[in-house]
Amino acid sequence: MHIRAKHLVLPVAAAGLLGSTLVAPAASAAPEPAAATLAGSGVAAWNVATFWYANNQANLLAATPYDVEPQARHVSKGRFAVGAPGADGEPGVVEPIGGKPGGSSDNENVNLPKTTGKVFFLGTDGKPHWCSATSLQSKYRNLVATAGHCVYDTKSNAAALTYWVFVPGNYKGKLPWGLYVGSQAFTHDKFDVYKEFDYDYAFVTVYNGLQAPPEGGAVPGEWTQVSKDEYDEYSSYGTYSFVADQFTKADPSGEYFVWKFADAGRLGDNVGGQGLAYNQQPGKPVLVVGYPSGWADTDGDAVTGDTEKWCYGATSAAWSLDLQAARLFAVPCPFTGGGASGSAWLAGYSHLTRTGYLNGLTVAVSDTDDDERIDTSLSPYFDGELYDIYKQAADQVSGSITG
């Protein structure tokens, strides 16, 4: 187990390690996913971007770790709960893709995946928060995976959290590959309706990225002339439309302009996308990567969530009465602090390609030896139903918002 961002050395993923590529789950009715619209139009997505880019990214910099990460007091490891089903079909994987060569997030560990980042959104308290997340392979290279409670509101039970964006490679406030506005979100209806932690996962399609401003510089883009009606639509859209004042202007001569952000391209083309593994047996090692916060590591250094951290260990089956969850995977990992929610569990990770197979997402943590220190991370078990929901999300196109 390791939590510092030093050079990571792991074995190269072996072919056939996890199962056959794209094996369909056992024949059964596919679950009907719960879908939510995050930003359903270019204007809506533009407004989301202005919220985070306004005032020199003040809202991004002010965001705090999301504080809904549950802590399970009692976790039984080594098996699922009595009577809980396991795999619902043959094990299978979706292959990962690599991103553009080169590029850097100034991360201290050059072997960590470029796909990992933070998702930012507004909580029910009206304040900006963040969780961890990862880019996932999909047909249109536009998919993000994270904990369900980092997308769907578990406090007031509203449909989805608002002003949702993904920033891969986020490092001390920097946006090395731009900002990606969420378009649509998908999860299991048992999480959307009943908030069952066995289904606490979400897949979110994102629009093409928007280039980030250089340090101390202006947001990349250009002024584009629009009609009066278009100007009114952009300048008055959304609850936080006041931030649009920096990105719209009316000329005294009667001409109107809107700031057109510079397109950064598709998420998967820029940073790649992790593969997916489902219906796997416990016992395989995984690399857990995310942005934990609010504690000190084994050397006494503060872990604030400004940079990626990692831990490494073998999964085990588990269940928790506290969470009323019967099918979980557990891994020894000290991540906590809210920001750990959504951390990616990568099986078969290769430090050469920086890719592996997503086989878990941190949704809860636990102190299993009662020493008042978190030592275990918990994830829903990835089964064929999760694959079905992933597949429906992975086939959705989103496109660019800068046209």
N, C-alpha and C positions, 0 to 999 in steps of 0.2 A: 504494500500500500504506500502510495506516495502522493503528496499534494503540492510539491513545489514545481515551478515551471522551469526545470532544467532540461537538458537534452534527453529526449525520450528514446529509448532503444527497445523495440519490441520485435518479435519474429515476423517475417513477411507472411501474409495470409497464404495458407496452403490451398491449392485447388481442391474443390470438393469437400472443404472442411465442414460446411454447414448443411449441405443438401443440394438437391438438383435445382438448377436455375428455373425460376418461374413455374414451380410445381403448383398446380391448382389445389386448393384445400378439398377435403372430402365433400362429396356431393351433399349439399344441404342448401336450404333457402338462404340467400345472401341477406345479411341484416340491412334494414333500411337506415341509411345514415342520417343523422341530424345535421342539416346544413344551415348555415347562417351567412348572411351577406355582411361583410365588414365595410367595404367601400364599393358600391355597386355601379359607379360611373367614373369617368375621367375627372369630372368636376369634384366629386366626393373625394377621390384619391388625391387630387391636387390640394384640396383643403386640408387633408390629413398631413400632407407633406409640409404645408406652410406652418402648421401647428408646431412641428418638430424643428423646422429650420429657422423659424422666426427668432429675432433677437439673439443672433449668434448661437443658435441651438440651445437656448436657455432651458427649454423643457426637457430636452435629452439629458443635459447636465444635471438637472435637478431631480431626475427620476431616482427612486429608491427601490430596493428589492421588494418584490411582492410578498406580503406577509400572510398569505393563506396556506402556505406549505404545512400540512399536518404532521404531527409527531406521534407516531404509534408507541404506546407505552408497553404493549405486549405483542411480540412477534414470535410466531412459532416457525422455525426454519427447518428445512429438510424434507418437507412434503407440503402439498396443498391441503386445504381443509378436507375433512372426511366427506366424501360424496361429491366434491368439486371436480368437474371434468378437467382433463388435461388437454393434450393436443387433439384437434378435431380433424386431422388429416395428416398427410405426409409432410415432413419438413421441406421447406422451400426457401429460396432466396430470390431477390431482385438484385441484379448486379449494379455496383456503383459506377459513377462516371467521374473523371477528373476535370478540373477547371482549367483556366488558362495557365500556361507555364509562367513562372516568375511571380512577381507581385509579393508584397509583404504587408503584414499588419503590425510590423515592429514587435511581434510577439517574442518574448524571451526564449521560447521553445520553438525552433523551426520545424520540429517534427509533429506538432499538433495539427489537427485538421483545419483547413481554411473554412470548412463548412460551418463550424460552430460560431454562434453569435448570440446576441441578445434580442428578445422581442420587447418592444416598448408599447405601452397602452395606458389608458386612463382607468384607474380603479373606481370602485363605487364611492370612494371618498372624493372623487373629482381631481385627484392628484396623479402625476405620472409615476409609473412603476415599471419594473422589468423582470423578466424571467430568462432562462437559458433556452436555446433551441438549436436546431441544425437544419441545413439544406439537405433535401432528400431527392434521390433520383425520381424523375417523372417524365412523361411524354413531352411536355413543353418546358422542362427544366425550370420550373417555377414553384416548387413545393417546399414547405417548411414543416417540420415535425416538432411538437412540444407537448407539454402536459396539457390535458384538457382544461384544468382550472386556470391556465394562463391564457385561455381564449374565451371560455364560457364562464359567465359570472356565477360563482357559487355562493355569493353572499346575498344578493337581492334576487337571484334566480332570473335575471334578465337574460335575453337570448345570447348576447355576446358582449365582450368588452370592446370599448370604442377607441378610435384613433390608433389602430394596431399596425405596427411596422416591425420589420426585421432588419437588423444591422449585423451582417456577418463580420467576423474578425474584429469586433469592437474592442478597442484597446485604449484605456485611459481617456475615453471620450472621443477617440478618433473613429472615422468611418472609412476604412481603407477601400472598400468595394461599394460604397454608396449605401443608400437607404431604399428599402423595398416595402411598398405599401400593401397591406393585406387586402385581398379581394374577396375570397370565399373561405369558409371554415367548415370542416367536416369532423364529426365524432360519432360515437355509438349513441343511439337514442337512450340507452340505459344510463349513460352519463349525463346527457343533456336533460333528461326528465328526472332521473332519480339520484344523480350524482354518486353513482356507484364507482368506487375507486378501482375496481377490477377493469374499468373501461375509461380510466382517466388519461386519455390521449386525444390529440387533435392534429389534423393535417390542414394546412392553410396554403392556398394558392396566393401568389404575390404578383403584382405588376412588375414590369421591367424596373430595374433600379434607377434611382436618380443620383447623379453625381454629387458628391459631398464637397463643400467648400474647402479650400486649403486653409491651413491654420491661420486665423485672423483675416481671411479673405472673404470675398463675396460668393454667394451661392452660384454655381455655374449655370448659365442659361442666357436668355435674351428676352427683351421686351417684344411682344407680339401684338399687333393691332387687332382689336375685336370690335364687334358692334356694341351698341349701348345695351342691348338685351343681354348679350354674353357677359359684358362687364358687370351688369347688375347681378347676374347669376353667380359669377365667381366671387364677387366682393361681398355678397350677403349670405353665402352658403354656410350652413353648419352653426353649431352652438358657439364655437370659438372663432367666428368670422372676423373678429377684430384683428387677428394676426395677419389676415390677408392684406391689411393696409400696406404692408411692405412689399407686396407682390402684385398690386394693382395700382393703376394711376389714371387719372383723367386729365387730359391736356386742356388748357384754357380755350384752345381753338375748337374744342368739341370732339376731339379724338380720344379713343379709349384704348388702354393697353393692359395686358395680363402677362406676368412673368412666365415664360416657358422654360421649365427646368430642362437641363441637359440629360438625355437618356444615357444610362450606364449599361444597358443590355440586360439579358436574362440572367437570373441568379445562378443557375447551373452552369451556364457558359463561363461565368466569372470565377466561381469558387468550386465548382463540381457539385456532386450530390452523392451522399452516402447510399449504400445499398440497404436492403431490408431483409431480415431473417425472421421467419415465423415457424410456429410448431416445433421449436427446438427443445431439446432435452436440457435440464439444468446441468451445471457442472462445467460449462465452457467459460473460459476467461473473457472478460470484457474490459475495454478501456472506457472509463467514465470521464467525460469532458464537459465542463460547464463553468459558470461564474458564481461560485459560492461566496458568501460574505458573512461578516459579523462575528469573526472568531480569530483565533491565532493558530498557526500551524505548529508542527512539532518542534520547530526551531524558535518559536515565539514571535514570528513575523506576523503582522496583521494581514488578514485576508479580507479585502474590502469589496471584491467583485469587480475591480477595475480591469483585471486580466484573467485569461483562461487558466484553470487549474485542472489537474487530472489525478485519478486514482485507478488502480488496476487490481482486479480480483476475479474469482470464479463465482458464477451465479449459483444460487440454490433456490429450490421451491420454498414458498413461505405462505403464511396467511396471518391475518390480524383481526382480532375481535374489535379492537378500537376503531378500525376503519371499516369493519363489516366487509372485509375483502377476503375471498376464499382462494383466489388464484393470483399470487404475486411472485415475482422474482426478487431476490435479495442479493446484495453484493456488499462486501465489507468496504466502506467508504465513509469518510468523516464529513462529507459535504453537507452544509446546512446554510441557514441565514436567508431563506426565502429565494434568493437568486439561484439556488441550486435546482429549483423546480424546472423541469424540462431538459435537464442535462442529458446528453446523448450517451447511451451504452452501446459501444461499438465492438462487435465480435469480429475476429479475424482481421484486426486492424494491421495495416502495413504502413510503417513510417516512411517507406519509399514513395508510395503513391498518396499517402495521407487519406486513405479510404479504407472502409470496412463495411460491416453490415449492422444496421441499427437493430438491436434486439432488446431494447428497453429504454425507458425514459423515467428519470427520477420524478416521482409524484409525492413521496413522503419519506421521512427519515425516522430513525429509531436509535435509542440507547439500549442495546440488548444486554449489556452486562451491568447496568445500573451504577455506572461510575460518573454519571452526570456529564458525559461527553458523547455526542453523536458518533456512532461507529458503523451504521448500516444505512444504505439507501434502498428504497423499494420502488418497484416498477410493476405495472400491469403485465400479465403474461401475454406475449404476442402470439395470437392464434390465427386460425383461418378467417375468423370474423374481422379481425383487425386488418388482415390482408385485403378482404373485400372492400372495406371502407377506404383503405389506402388507394386501391385501384380506381375507385370512383373519383377520388380527389385527384389522382395522378393524370386523369384524362381530361381535366378541365383547362381550357386556355384562358389566359388573362390579358397578355399583350402590354402595349405601352400606353402611358397616360400623357405623353408629351406631344402628341400629334395635334 
